[in-house]
Amino acid sequence: MSTNLIELKNLGKTSVQWLNAVGIRDKDKLEEIGAVEAYKKIKVRGFKVSKVLLYALEGALINAHWNQLDPSTKESLVKQAEQSD
């Protein structure tokens, strides 16, 4: 059974709307795509986002507050997100 995005840690109404707008409607789909690709899809769609969204998506997948991610994880996520497809 898939989990609704709004039930995940770090995700609020706006971030869930952004995810829905790019075709991500549940945790299973977010896990399949991954935090970095989901972030890229949202950004390409034209939504004004910050790196905190990237951290929040990763935190949602591992059930941790985004601020608990260690600096090396955050750095790795940013490097991946900055790579062009």
URTA-V457860 format. One record per pair of residues at least 4 apart in sequence whose ideal C-beta (glycine too) atoms are under 8 Angstrom apart, sorted by sequence separation. I is the first residue (numbers start at 1). J is the second residue. D is the distance in whole Angstrom. If there is no record, write none. Layout:
{{I & J & D} {I & J & D}}
This chain:
{{3 & 7 & 5} {4 & 8 & 8} {11 & 15 & 5} {12 & 16 & 7} {13 & 17 & 6} {14 & 18 & 7} {15 & 19 & 6} {16 & 20 & 6} {17 & 21 & 6} {18 & 22 & 7} {20 & 24 & 7} {25 & 29 & 6} {26 & 30 & 7} {27 & 31 & 6} {28 & 32 & 6} {29 & 33 & 6} {30 & 34 & 8} {33 & 37 & 5} {34 & 38 & 7} {35 & 39 & 6} {36 & 40 & 6} {37 & 41 & 6} {38 & 42 & 7} {39 & 43 & 6} {40 & 44 & 6} {41 & 45 & 6} {43 & 47 & 7} {49 & 53 & 4} {51 & 55 & 6} {52 & 56 & 6} {53 & 57 & 6} {54 & 58 & 7} {55 & 59 & 6} {56 & 60 & 6} {57 & 61 & 7} {58 & 62 & 7} {59 & 63 & 8} {64 & 68 & 5} {69 & 73 & 5} {70 & 74 & 7} {71 & 75 & 6} {72 & 76 & 6} {73 & 77 & 6} {74 & 78 & 6} {75 & 79 & 6} {76 & 80 & 6} {77 & 81 & 6} {78 & 82 & 6} {79 & 83 & 7} {3 & 8 & 7} {6 & 11 & 6} {10 & 15 & 8} {11 & 16 & 6} {19 & 24 & 4} {20 & 25 & 6} {24 & 29 & 5} {30 & 35 & 8} {33 & 38 & 5} {42 & 47 & 5} {49 & 54 & 8} {59 & 64 & 5} {64 & 69 & 7} {69 & 74 & 5} {5 & 11 & 5} {6 & 12 & 8} {19 & 25 & 7} {23 & 29 & 7} {24 & 30 & 5} {43 & 49 & 6} {59 & 65 & 6} {6 & 13 & 7} {42 & 49 & 6} {59 & 66 & 4} {11 & 19 & 8} {30 & 38 & 6} {33 & 41 & 7} {58 & 66 & 7} {69 & 77 & 8} {24 & 33 & 6} {59 & 68 & 7} {5 & 15 & 8} {6 & 16 & 5} {39 & 49 & 7} {56 & 66 & 4} {59 & 69 & 6} {5 & 16 & 5} {19 & 30 & 7} {42 & 53 & 7} {55 & 66 & 4} {58 & 69 & 6} {55 & 67 & 8} {5 & 19 & 6} {24 & 38 & 6} {39 & 53 & 6} {52 & 66 & 6} {55 & 69 & 6} {5 & 20 & 8} {39 & 54 & 4} {58 & 73 & 7} {22 & 38 & 7} {24 & 41 & 8} {23 & 41 & 8} {36 & 54 & 7} {39 & 57 & 6} {5 & 24 & 7} {8 & 27 & 6} {19 & 38 & 6} {22 & 41 & 4} {35 & 54 & 6} {38 & 57 & 5} {55 & 74 & 6} {58 & 77 & 6} {5 & 25 & 7} {22 & 42 & 6} {5 & 26 & 6} {21 & 42 & 8} {4 & 26 & 6} {5 & 27 & 7} {8 & 30 & 8} {35 & 57 & 4} {55 & 77 & 7} {3 & 26 & 6} {4 & 27 & 8} {19 & 42 & 7} {22 & 45 & 6} {35 & 58 & 4} {51 & 74 & 8} {54 & 77 & 5} {2 & 26 & 4} {3 & 27 & 4} {18 & 42 & 5} {21 & 45 & 6} {54 & 78 & 7} {2 & 27 & 6} {3 & 28 & 8} {5 & 30 & 7} {35 & 60 & 8} {2 & 28 & 4} {21 & 47 & 8} {35 & 61 & 6} {51 & 77 & 8} {2 & 29 & 8} {18 & 45 & 7} {30 & 57 & 7} {34 & 61 & 8} {51 & 78 & 6} {54 & 81 & 6} {18 & 47 & 5} {30 & 60 & 7} {31 & 61 & 6} {51 & 81 & 8} {18 & 49 & 7} {30 & 61 & 7} {27 & 60 & 8} {27 & 61 & 8} {18 & 53 & 8} {15 & 53 & 6} {15 & 56 & 7} {36 & 77 & 6} {40 & 81 & 6} {15 & 57 & 8} {35 & 77 & 7} {39 & 81 & 6} {36 & 80 & 4} {10 & 55 & 8} {11 & 56 & 7} {36 & 81 & 5} {40 & 85 & 8} {10 & 56 & 4} {11 & 57 & 8} {10 & 57 & 7} {10 & 59 & 5} {11 & 60 & 5} {9 & 59 & 6} {10 & 60 & 5} {9 & 60 & 6} {8 & 60 & 4} {8 & 61 & 8} {9 & 63 & 6} {5 & 60 & 8} {8 & 63 & 8} {9 & 64 & 7} {10 & 65 & 7} {9 & 65 & 6} {10 & 66 & 5}}
